[in-house]
Amino acid sequence: MTDEEREALRAILDAHAKLERDALKRRERELRRKAKRRAAGGGWA
C-alpha cells in the first residue's frame, strides 16, 4: 500500500466516522424530543 492509498483510506474512514457521529447526535435529539412530548402528555406520538 502506498502513502497515497493510505491517505485516501484515512480520509474515507474519517468522513465515515463523522457521518456516524452526526447520525447518532441527530437520533439522540429526536429521541429526547419524543420523550419530552410523551412526558408532556402527548400519548403515543
mmCIF entry with sequence, helices, sheets and N, C-alpha, C, O atoms, coordinates in Angstrom:
data_MODEL
# 
_entry.id   MODEL 
# 
_entity.id                         1 
_entity.type                       polymer 
_entity.pdbx_number_of_molecules   1 
# 
_entity_poly.entity_id                      1 
_entity_poly.type                           'polypeptide(L)' 
_entity_poly.nstd_linkage                   no 
_entity_poly.nstd_monomer                   no 
_entity_poly.pdbx_seq_one_letter_code       MTDEEREALRAILDAHAKLERDALKRRERELRRKAKRRAAGGGWA 
_entity_poly.pdbx_seq_one_letter_code_can   MTDEEREALRAILDAHAKLERDALKRRERELRRKAKRRAAGGGWA 
_entity_poly.pdbx_strand_id                 A 
# 
loop_
_entity_poly_seq.entity_id 
_entity_poly_seq.num 
_entity_poly_seq.mon_id 
_entity_poly_seq.hetero 
1 1  MET n 
1 2  THR n 
1 3  ASP n 
1 4  GLU n 
1 5  GLU n 
1 6  ARG n 
1 7  GLU n 
1 8  ALA n 
1 9  LEU n 
1 10 ARG n 
1 11 ALA n 
1 12 ILE n 
1 13 LEU n 
1 14 ASP n 
1 15 ALA n 
1 16 HIS n 
1 17 ALA n 
1 18 LYS n 
1 19 LEU n 
1 20 GLU n 
1 21 ARG n 
1 22 ASP n 
1 23 ALA n 
1 24 LEU n 
1 25 LYS n 
1 26 ARG n 
1 27 ARG n 
1 28 GLU n 
1 29 ARG n 
1 30 GLU n 
1 31 LEU n 
1 32 ARG n 
1 33 ARG n 
1 34 LYS n 
1 35 ALA n 
1 36 LYS n 
1 37 ARG n 
1 38 ARG n 
1 39 ALA n 
1 40 ALA n 
1 41 GLY n 
1 42 GLY n 
1 43 GLY n 
1 44 TRP n 
1 45 ALA n 
# 
_struct_asym.id          A 
_struct_asym.entity_id   1 
# 
_struct_conf.conf_type_id            HELX_P 
_struct_conf.id                      HELX_P1 
_struct_conf.pdbx_PDB_helix_id       AA1 
_struct_conf.beg_label_comp_id       ASP 
_struct_conf.beg_label_asym_id       A 
_struct_conf.beg_label_seq_id        3 
_struct_conf.pdbx_beg_PDB_ins_code   ? 
_struct_conf.end_label_comp_id       ALA 
_struct_conf.end_label_asym_id       A 
_struct_conf.end_label_seq_id        39 
_struct_conf.pdbx_end_PDB_ins_code   ? 
_struct_conf.beg_auth_comp_id        ASP 
_struct_conf.beg_auth_asym_id        A 
_struct_conf.beg_auth_seq_id         3 
_struct_conf.end_auth_comp_id        ALA 
_struct_conf.end_auth_asym_id        A 
_struct_conf.end_auth_seq_id         39 
_struct_conf.pdbx_PDB_helix_class    1 
_struct_conf.details                 ? 
_struct_conf.pdbx_PDB_helix_length   37 
# 
_struct_conf_type.id          HELX_P 
_struct_conf_type.criteria    ? 
_struct_conf_type.reference   ? 
# 
loop_
_atom_site.group_PDB 
_atom_site.id 
_atom_site.type_symbol 
_atom_site.label_atom_id 
_atom_site.label_alt_id 
_atom_site.label_comp_id 
_atom_site.label_asym_id 
_atom_site.label_entity_id 
_atom_site.label_seq_id 
_atom_site.pdbx_PDB_ins_code 
_atom_site.Cartn_x 
_atom_site.Cartn_y 
_atom_site.Cartn_z 
_atom_site.occupancy 
_atom_site.B_iso_or_equiv 
_atom_site.pdbx_formal_charge 
_atom_site.auth_seq_id 
_atom_site.auth_comp_id 
_atom_site.auth_asym_id 
_atom_site.auth_atom_id 
_atom_site.pdbx_PDB_model_num 
ATOM 1   N N  . MET A 1 1  ? 0.857   -1.203 0.000  1.00 0.00 ? 1  MET A N  1 
ATOM 2   C CA . MET A 1 1  ? 0.000   0.000  0.000  1.00 0.00 ? 1  MET A CA 1 
ATOM 3   C C  . MET A 1 1  ? 0.885   1.242  0.000  1.00 0.00 ? 1  MET A C  1 
ATOM 4   O O  . MET A 1 1  ? 1.799   1.358  0.817  1.00 0.00 ? 1  MET A O  1 
ATOM 5   N N  . THR A 1 2  ? 0.617   2.155  -0.903 1.00 0.00 ? 2  THR A N  1 
ATOM 6   C CA . THR A 1 2  ? 1.430   3.372  -0.970 1.00 0.00 ? 2  THR A CA 1 
ATOM 7   C C  . THR A 1 2  ? 0.936   4.401  0.044  1.00 0.00 ? 2  THR A C  1 
ATOM 8   O O  . THR A 1 2  ? -0.139  4.251  0.626  1.00 0.00 ? 2  THR A O  1 
ATOM 9   N N  . ASP A 1 3  ? 1.729   5.437  0.243  1.00 0.00 ? 3  ASP A N  1 
ATOM 10  C CA . ASP A 1 3  ? 1.322   6.501  1.154  1.00 0.00 ? 3  ASP A CA 1 
ATOM 11  C C  . ASP A 1 3  ? 0.037   7.157  0.667  1.00 0.00 ? 3  ASP A C  1 
ATOM 12  O O  . ASP A 1 3  ? -0.834  7.508  1.463  1.00 0.00 ? 3  ASP A O  1 
ATOM 13  N N  . GLU A 1 4  ? -0.072  7.320  -0.658 1.00 0.00 ? 4  GLU A N  1 
ATOM 14  C CA . GLU A 1 4  ? -1.272  7.944  -1.218 1.00 0.00 ? 4  GLU A CA 1 
ATOM 15  C C  . GLU A 1 4  ? -2.512  7.123  -0.892 1.00 0.00 ? 4  GLU A C  1 
ATOM 16  O O  . GLU A 1 4  ? -3.546  7.664  -0.499 1.00 0.00 ? 4  GLU A O  1 
ATOM 17  N N  . GLU A 1 5  ? -2.394  5.806  -1.060 1.00 0.00 ? 5  GLU A N  1 
ATOM 18  C CA . GLU A 1 5  ? -3.528  4.919  -0.767 1.00 0.00 ? 5  GLU A CA 1 
ATOM 19  C C  . GLU A 1 5  ? -3.900  4.997  0.712  1.00 0.00 ? 5  GLU A C  1 
ATOM 20  O O  . GLU A 1 5  ? -5.075  5.027  1.076  1.00 0.00 ? 5  GLU A O  1 
ATOM 21  N N  . ARG A 1 6  ? -2.863  5.028  1.555  1.00 0.00 ? 6  ARG A N  1 
ATOM 22  C CA . ARG A 1 6  ? -3.116  5.102  2.988  1.00 0.00 ? 6  ARG A CA 1 
ATOM 23  C C  . ARG A 1 6  ? -3.829  6.405  3.353  1.00 0.00 ? 6  ARG A C  1 
ATOM 24  O O  . ARG A 1 6  ? -4.760  6.405  4.159  1.00 0.00 ? 6  ARG A O  1 
ATOM 25  N N  . GLU A 1 7  ? -3.387  7.513  2.756  1.00 0.00 ? 7  GLU A N  1 
ATOM 26  C CA . GLU A 1 7  ? -4.023  8.818  2.996  1.00 0.00 ? 7  GLU A CA 1 
ATOM 27  C C  . GLU A 1 7  ? -5.485  8.797  2.569  1.00 0.00 ? 7  GLU A C  1 
ATOM 28  O O  . GLU A 1 7  ? -6.358  9.269  3.296  1.00 0.00 ? 7  GLU A O  1 
ATOM 29  N N  . ALA A 1 8  ? -5.751  8.240  1.369  1.00 0.00 ? 8  ALA A N  1 
ATOM 30  C CA . ALA A 1 8  ? -7.117  8.174  0.855  1.00 0.00 ? 8  ALA A CA 1 
ATOM 31  C C  . ALA A 1 8  ? -7.985  7.360  1.795  1.00 0.00 ? 8  ALA A C  1 
ATOM 32  O O  . ALA A 1 8  ? -9.113  7.745  2.100  1.00 0.00 ? 8  ALA A O  1 
ATOM 33  N N  . LEU A 1 9  ? -7.456  6.234  2.255  1.00 0.00 ? 9  LEU A N  1 
ATOM 34  C CA . LEU A 1 9  ? -8.213  5.368  3.160  1.00 0.00 ? 9  LEU A CA 1 
ATOM 35  C C  . LEU A 1 9  ? -8.531  6.106  4.461  1.00 0.00 ? 9  LEU A C  1 
ATOM 36  O O  . LEU A 1 9  ? -9.650  6.036  4.969  1.00 0.00 ? 9  LEU A O  1 
ATOM 37  N N  . ARG A 1 10 ? -7.530  6.815  4.994  1.00 0.00 ? 10 ARG A N  1 
ATOM 38  C CA . ARG A 1 10 ? -7.751  7.537  6.242  1.00 0.00 ? 10 ARG A CA 1 
ATOM 39  C C  . ARG A 1 10 ? -8.823  8.612  6.056  1.00 0.00 ? 10 ARG A C  1 
ATOM 40  O O  . ARG A 1 10 ? -9.663  8.812  6.933  1.00 0.00 ? 10 ARG A O  1 
ATOM 41  N N  . ALA A 1 11 ? -8.791  9.303  4.909  1.00 0.00 ? 11 ALA A N  1 
ATOM 42  C CA . ALA A 1 11 ? -9.783  10.348 4.641  1.00 0.00 ? 11 ALA A CA 1 
ATOM 43  C C  . ALA A 1 11 ? -11.188 9.748  4.584  1.00 0.00 ? 11 ALA A C  1 
ATOM 44  O O  . ALA A 1 11 ? -12.140 10.316 5.119  1.00 0.00 ? 11 ALA A O  1 
ATOM 45  N N  . ILE A 1 12 ? -11.300 8.589  3.925  1.00 0.00 ? 12 ILE A N  1 
ATOM 46  C CA . ILE A 1 12 ? -12.613 7.939  3.823  1.00 0.00 ? 12 ILE A CA 1 
ATOM 47  C C  . ILE A 1 12 ? -13.107 7.534  5.213  1.00 0.00 ? 12 ILE A C  1 
ATOM 48  O O  . ILE A 1 12 ? -14.265 7.767  5.558  1.00 0.00 ? 12 ILE A O  1 
ATOM 49  N N  . LEU A 1 13 ? -12.225 6.930  6.001  1.00 0.00 ? 13 LEU A N  1 
ATOM 50  C CA . LEU A 1 13 ? -12.626 6.484  7.333  1.00 0.00 ? 13 LEU A CA 1 
ATOM 51  C C  . LEU A 1 13 ? -13.011 7.667  8.215  1.00 0.00 ? 13 LEU A C  1 
ATOM 52  O O  . LEU A 1 13 ? -13.976 7.589  8.975  1.00 0.00 ? 13 LEU A O  1 
ATOM 53  N N  . ASP A 1 14 ? -12.255 8.767  8.115  1.00 0.00 ? 14 ASP A N  1 
ATOM 54  C CA . ASP A 1 14 ? -12.588 9.960  8.901  1.00 0.00 ? 14 ASP A CA 1 
ATOM 55  C C  . ASP A 1 14 ? -13.960 10.489 8.526  1.00 0.00 ? 14 ASP A C  1 
ATOM 56  O O  . ASP A 1 14 ? -14.762 10.821 9.399  1.00 0.00 ? 14 ASP A O  1 
ATOM 57  N N  . ALA A 1 15 ? -14.234 10.568 7.216  1.00 0.00 ? 15 ALA A N  1 
ATOM 58  C CA . ALA A 1 15 ? -15.526 11.075 6.759  1.00 0.00 ? 15 ALA A CA 1 
ATOM 59  C C  . ALA A 1 15 ? -16.641 10.165 7.250  1.00 0.00 ? 15 ALA A C  1 
ATOM 60  O O  . ALA A 1 15 ? -17.697 10.640 7.668  1.00 0.00 ? 15 ALA A O  1 
ATOM 61  N N  . HIS A 1 16 ? -16.407 8.860  7.200  1.00 0.00 ? 16 HIS A N  1 
ATOM 62  C CA . HIS A 1 16 ? -17.432 7.905  7.634  1.00 0.00 ? 16 HIS A CA 1 
ATOM 63  C C  . HIS A 1 16 ? -17.699 8.058  9.131  1.00 0.00 ? 16 HIS A C  1 
ATOM 64  O O  . HIS A 1 16 ? -18.850 8.053  9.567  1.00 0.00 ? 16 HIS A O  1 
ATOM 65  N N  . ALA A 1 17 ? -16.632 8.193  9.908  1.00 0.00 ? 17 ALA A N  1 
ATOM 66  C CA . ALA A 1 17 ? -16.787 8.345  11.354 1.00 0.00 ? 17 ALA A CA 1 
ATOM 67  C C  . ALA A 1 17 ? -17.588 9.606  11.673 1.00 0.00 ? 17 ALA A C  1 
ATOM 68  O O  . ALA A 1 17 ? -18.427 9.607  12.574 1.00 0.00 ? 17 ALA A O  1 
ATOM 69  N N  . LYS A 1 18 ? -17.320 10.683 10.925 1.00 0.00 ? 18 LYS A N  1 
ATOM 70  C CA . LYS A 1 18 ? -18.040 11.933 11.158 1.00 0.00 ? 18 LYS A CA 1 
ATOM 71  C C  . LYS A 1 18 ? -19.524 11.752 10.839 1.00 0.00 ? 18 LYS A C  1 
ATOM 72  O O  . LYS A 1 18 ? -20.384 12.219 11.586 1.00 0.00 ? 18 LYS A O  1 
ATOM 73  N N  . LEU A 1 19 ? -19.821 11.076 9.733  1.00 0.00 ? 19 LEU A N  1 
ATOM 74  C CA . LEU A 1 19 ? -21.221 10.840 9.367  1.00 0.00 ? 19 LEU A CA 1 
ATOM 75  C C  . LEU A 1 19 ? -21.930 10.046 10.454 1.00 0.00 ? 19 LEU A C  1 
ATOM 76  O O  . LEU A 1 19 ? -23.063 10.358 10.820 1.00 0.00 ? 19 LEU A O  1 
ATOM 77  N N  . GLU A 1 20 ? -21.257 9.014  10.970 1.00 0.00 ? 20 GLU A N  1 
ATOM 78  C CA . GLU A 1 20 ? -21.876 8.192  12.009 1.00 0.00 ? 20 GLU A CA 1 
ATOM 79  C C  . GLU A 1 20 ? -22.130 9.016  13.266 1.00 0.00 ? 20 GLU A C  1 
ATOM 80  O O  . GLU A 1 20 ? -23.180 8.884  13.894 1.00 0.00 ? 20 GLU A O  1 
ATOM 81  N N  . ARG A 1 21 ? -21.161 9.877  13.639 1.00 0.00 ? 21 ARG A N  1 
ATOM 82  C CA . ARG A 1 21 ? -21.347 10.722 14.827 1.00 0.00 ? 21 ARG A CA 1 
ATOM 83  C C  . ARG A 1 21 ? -22.539 11.650 14.632 1.00 0.00 ? 21 ARG A C  1 
ATOM 84  O O  . ARG A 1 21 ? -23.370 11.799 15.528 1.00 0.00 ? 21 ARG A O  1 
ATOM 85  N N  . ASP A 1 22 ? -22.622 12.280 13.443 1.00 0.00 ? 22 ASP A N  1 
ATOM 86  C CA . ASP A 1 22 ? -23.730 13.191 13.169 1.00 0.00 ? 22 ASP A CA 1 
ATOM 87  C C  . ASP A 1 22 ? -25.061 12.457 13.229 1.00 0.00 ? 22 ASP A C  1 
ATOM 88  O O  . ASP A 1 22 ? -26.026 12.975 13.792 1.00 0.00 ? 22 ASP A O  1 
ATOM 89  N N  . ALA A 1 23 ? -25.128 11.260 12.656 1.00 0.00 ? 23 ALA A N  1 
ATOM 90  C CA . ALA A 1 23 ? -26.365 10.479 12.657 1.00 0.00 ? 23 ALA A CA 1 
ATOM 91  C C  . ALA A 1 23 ? -26.757 10.126 14.091 1.00 0.00 ? 23 ALA A C  1 
ATOM 92  O O  . ALA A 1 23 ? -27.934 10.186 14.445 1.00 0.00 ? 23 ALA A O  1 
ATOM 93  N N  . LEU A 1 24 ? -25.776 9.759  14.915 1.00 0.00 ? 24 LEU A N  1 
ATOM 94  C CA . LEU A 1 24 ? -26.068 9.415  16.301 1.00 0.00 ? 24 LEU A CA 1 
ATOM 95  C C  . LEU A 1 24 ? -26.617 10.623 17.047 1.00 0.00 ? 24 LEU A C  1 
ATOM 96  O O  . LEU A 1 24 ? -27.590 10.508 17.792 1.00 0.00 ? 24 LEU A O  1 
ATOM 97  N N  . LYS A 1 25 ? -25.993 11.779 16.849 1.00 0.00 ? 25 LYS A N  1 
ATOM 98  C CA . LYS A 1 25 ? -26.450 13.004 17.516 1.00 0.00 ? 25 LYS A CA 1 
ATOM 99  C C  . LYS A 1 25 ? -27.882 13.319 17.114 1.00 0.00 ? 25 LYS A C  1 
ATOM 100 O O  . LYS A 1 25 ? -28.720 13.649 17.954 1.00 0.00 ? 25 LYS A O  1 
ATOM 101 N N  . ARG A 1 26 ? -28.155 13.209 15.793 1.00 0.00 ? 26 ARG A N  1 
ATOM 102 C CA . ARG A 1 26 ? -29.488 13.518 15.299 1.00 0.00 ? 26 ARG A CA 1 
ATOM 103 C C  . ARG A 1 26 ? -30.511 12.563 15.932 1.00 0.00 ? 26 ARG A C  1 
ATOM 104 O O  . ARG A 1 26 ? -31.596 12.984 16.332 1.00 0.00 ? 26 ARG A O  1 
ATOM 105 N N  . ARG A 1 27 ? -30.155 11.274 16.019 1.00 0.00 ? 27 ARG A N  1 
ATOM 106 C CA . ARG A 1 27 ? -31.060 10.287 16.585 1.00 0.00 ? 27 ARG A CA 1 
ATOM 107 C C  . ARG A 1 27 ? -31.306 10.577 18.066 1.00 0.00 ? 27 ARG A C  1 
ATOM 108 O O  . ARG A 1 27 ? -32.435 10.477 18.549 1.00 0.00 ? 27 ARG A O  1 
ATOM 109 N N  . GLU A 1 28 ? -30.241 10.935 18.779 1.00 0.00 ? 28 GLU A N  1 
ATOM 110 C CA . GLU A 1 28 ? -30.391 11.269 20.198 1.00 0.00 ? 28 GLU A CA 1 
ATOM 111 C C  . GLU A 1 28 ? -31.337 12.441 20.378 1.00 0.00 ? 28 GLU A C  1 
ATOM 112 O O  . GLU A 1 28 ? -32.209 12.412 21.247 1.00 0.00 ? 28 GLU A O  1 
ATOM 113 N N  . ARG A 1 29 ? -31.168 13.487 19.551 1.00 0.00 ? 29 ARG A N  1 
ATOM 114 C CA . ARG A 1 29 ? -32.040 14.662 19.639 1.00 0.00 ? 29 ARG A CA 1 
ATOM 115 C C  . ARG A 1 29 ? -33.491 14.274 19.416 1.00 0.00 ? 29 ARG A C  1 
ATOM 116 O O  . ARG A 1 29 ? -34.374 14.719 20.149 1.00 0.00 ? 29 ARG A O  1 
ATOM 117 N N  . GLU A 1 30 ? -33.746 13.433 18.392 1.00 0.00 ? 30 GLU A N  1 
ATOM 118 C CA . GLU A 1 30 ? -35.113 13.023 18.097 1.00 0.00 ? 30 GLU A CA 1 
ATOM 119 C C  . GLU A 1 30 ? -35.696 12.239 19.260 1.00 0.00 ? 30 GLU A C  1 
ATOM 120 O O  . GLU A 1 30 ? -36.842 12.467 19.646 1.00 0.00 ? 30 GLU A O  1 
ATOM 121 N N  . LEU A 1 31 ? -34.928 11.322 19.821 1.00 0.00 ? 31 LEU A N  1 
ATOM 122 C CA . LEU A 1 31 ? -35.421 10.519 20.938 1.00 0.00 ? 31 LEU A CA 1 
ATOM 123 C C  . LEU A 1 31 ? -35.746 11.408 22.129 1.00 0.00 ? 31 LEU A C  1 
ATOM 124 O O  . LEU A 1 31 ? -36.764 11.216 22.795 1.00 0.00 ? 31 LEU A O  1 
ATOM 125 N N  . ARG A 1 32 ? -34.873 12.391 22.399 1.00 0.00 ? 32 ARG A N  1 
ATOM 126 C CA . ARG A 1 32 ? -35.123 13.301 23.517 1.00 0.00 ? 32 ARG A CA 1 
ATOM 127 C C  . ARG A 1 32 ? -36.400 14.092 23.284 1.00 0.00 ? 32 ARG A C  1 
ATOM 128 O O  . ARG A 1 32 ? -37.194 14.284 24.205 1.00 0.00 ? 32 ARG A O  1 
ATOM 129 N N  . ARG A 1 33 ? -36.601 14.557 22.033 1.00 0.00 ? 33 ARG A N  1 
ATOM 130 C CA . ARG A 1 33 ? -37.791 15.329 21.712 1.00 0.00 ? 33 ARG A CA 1 
ATOM 131 C C  . ARG A 1 33 ? -39.049 14.481 21.906 1.00 0.00 ? 33 ARG A C  1 
ATOM 132 O O  . ARG A 1 33 ? -40.048 14.953 22.450 1.00 0.00 ? 33 ARG A O  1 
ATOM 133 N N  . LYS A 1 34 ? -38.990 13.226 21.457 1.00 0.00 ? 34 LYS A N  1 
ATOM 134 C CA . LYS A 1 34 ? -40.142 12.335 21.614 1.00 0.00 ? 34 LYS A CA 1 
ATOM 135 C C  . LYS A 1 34 ? -40.416 12.088 23.092 1.00 0.00 ? 34 LYS A C  1 
ATOM 136 O O  . LYS A 1 34 ? -41.569 12.091 23.524 1.00 0.00 ? 34 LYS A O  1 
ATOM 137 N N  . ALA A 1 35 ? -39.354 11.876 23.865 1.00 0.00 ? 35 ALA A N  1 
ATOM 138 C CA . ALA A 1 35 ? -39.518 11.627 25.298 1.00 0.00 ? 35 ALA A CA 1 
ATOM 139 C C  . ALA A 1 35 ? -40.156 12.839 25.967 1.00 0.00 ? 35 ALA A C  1 
ATOM 140 O O  . ALA A 1 35 ? -41.014 12.701 26.839 1.00 0.00 ? 35 ALA A O  1 
ATOM 141 N N  . LYS A 1 36 ? -39.730 14.022 25.550 1.00 0.00 ? 36 LYS A N  1 
ATOM 142 C CA . LYS A 1 36 ? -40.289 15.251 26.115 1.00 0.00 ? 36 LYS A CA 1 
ATOM 143 C C  . LYS A 1 36 ? -41.775 15.343 25.801 1.00 0.00 ? 36 LYS A C  1 
ATOM 144 O O  . LYS A 1 36 ? -42.589 15.674 26.664 1.00 0.00 ? 36 LYS A O  1 
ATOM 145 N N  . ARG A 1 37 ? -42.116 15.039 24.536 1.00 0.00 ? 37 ARG A N  1 
ATOM 146 C CA . ARG A 1 37 ? -43.512 15.126 24.120 1.00 0.00 ? 37 ARG A CA 1 
ATOM 147 C C  . ARG A 1 37 ? -44.347 14.123 24.918 1.00 0.00 ? 37 ARG A C  1 
ATOM 148 O O  . ARG A 1 37 ? -45.460 14.439 25.339 1.00 0.00 ? 37 ARG A O  1 
ATOM 149 N N  . ARG A 1 38 ? -43.817 12.920 25.126 1.00 0.00 ? 38 ARG A N  1 
ATOM 150 C CA . ARG A 1 38 ? -44.549 11.905 25.866 1.00 0.00 ? 38 ARG A CA 1 
ATOM 151 C C  . ARG A 1 38 ? -44.734 12.352 27.313 1.00 0.00 ? 38 ARG A C  1 
ATOM 152 O O  . ARG A 1 38 ? -45.792 12.145 27.905 1.00 0.00 ? 38 ARG A O  1 
ATOM 153 N N  . ALA A 1 39 ? -43.682 12.974 27.881 1.00 0.00 ? 39 ALA A N  1 
ATOM 154 C CA . ALA A 1 39 ? -43.750 13.437 29.260 1.00 0.00 ? 39 ALA A CA 1 
ATOM 155 C C  . ALA A 1 39 ? -44.784 14.549 29.384 1.00 0.00 ? 39 ALA A C  1 
ATOM 156 O O  . ALA A 1 39 ? -45.388 14.725 30.442 1.00 0.00 ? 39 ALA A O  1 
ATOM 157 N N  . ALA A 1 40 ? -44.987 15.303 28.296 1.00 0.00 ? 40 ALA A N  1 
ATOM 158 C CA . ALA A 1 40 ? -45.941 16.408 28.328 1.00 0.00 ? 40 ALA A CA 1 
ATOM 159 C C  . ALA A 1 40 ? -47.372 15.905 28.128 1.00 0.00 ? 40 ALA A C  1 
ATOM 160 O O  . ALA A 1 40 ? -48.309 16.697 28.040 1.00 0.00 ? 40 ALA A O  1 
ATOM 161 N N  . GLY A 1 41 ? -47.529 14.580 28.056 1.00 0.00 ? 41 GLY A N  1 
ATOM 162 C CA . GLY A 1 41 ? -48.883 14.043 27.924 1.00 0.00 ? 41 GLY A CA 1 
ATOM 163 C C  . GLY A 1 41 ? -49.337 13.916 26.482 1.00 0.00 ? 41 GLY A C  1 
ATOM 164 O O  . GLY A 1 41 ? -50.533 13.979 26.197 1.00 0.00 ? 41 GLY A O  1 
ATOM 165 N N  . GLY A 1 42 ? -48.387 13.738 25.568 1.00 0.00 ? 42 GLY A N  1 
ATOM 166 C CA . GLY A 1 42 ? -48.743 13.649 24.157 1.00 0.00 ? 42 GLY A CA 1 
ATOM 167 C C  . GLY A 1 42 ? -49.244 12.275 23.752 1.00 0.00 ? 42 GLY A C  1 
ATOM 168 O O  . GLY A 1 42 ? -49.624 12.066 22.600 1.00 0.00 ? 42 GLY A O  1 
ATOM 169 N N  . GLY A 1 43 ? -49.248 11.332 24.694 1.00 0.00 ? 43 GLY A N  1 
ATOM 170 C CA . GLY A 1 43 ? -49.701 9.996  24.344 1.00 0.00 ? 43 GLY A CA 1 
ATOM 171 C C  . GLY A 1 43 ? -48.700 9.307  23.444 1.00 0.00 ? 43 GLY A C  1 
ATOM 172 O O  . GLY A 1 43 ? -47.491 9.456  23.618 1.00 0.00 ? 43 GLY A O  1 
ATOM 173 N N  . TRP A 1 44 ? -49.209 8.546  22.471 1.00 0.00 ? 44 TRP A N  1 
ATOM 174 C CA . TRP A 1 44 ? -48.317 7.831  21.555 1.00 0.00 ? 44 TRP A CA 1 
ATOM 175 C C  . TRP A 1 44 ? -48.040 8.671  20.336 1.00 0.00 ? 44 TRP A C  1 
ATOM 176 O O  . TRP A 1 44 ? -48.748 8.566  19.335 1.00 0.00 ? 44 TRP A O  1 
ATOM 177 N N  . ALA A 1 45 ? -47.006 9.515  20.404 1.00 0.00 ? 45 ALA A N  1 
ATOM 178 C CA . ALA A 1 45 ? -46.698 10.369 19.260 1.00 0.00 ? 45 ALA A CA 1 
ATOM 179 C C  . ALA A 1 45 ? -45.333 10.018 18.713 1.00 0.00 ? 45 ALA A C  1 
ATOM 180 O O  . ALA A 1 45 ? -44.883 10.624 17.741 1.00 0.00 ? 45 ALA A O  1 
# 
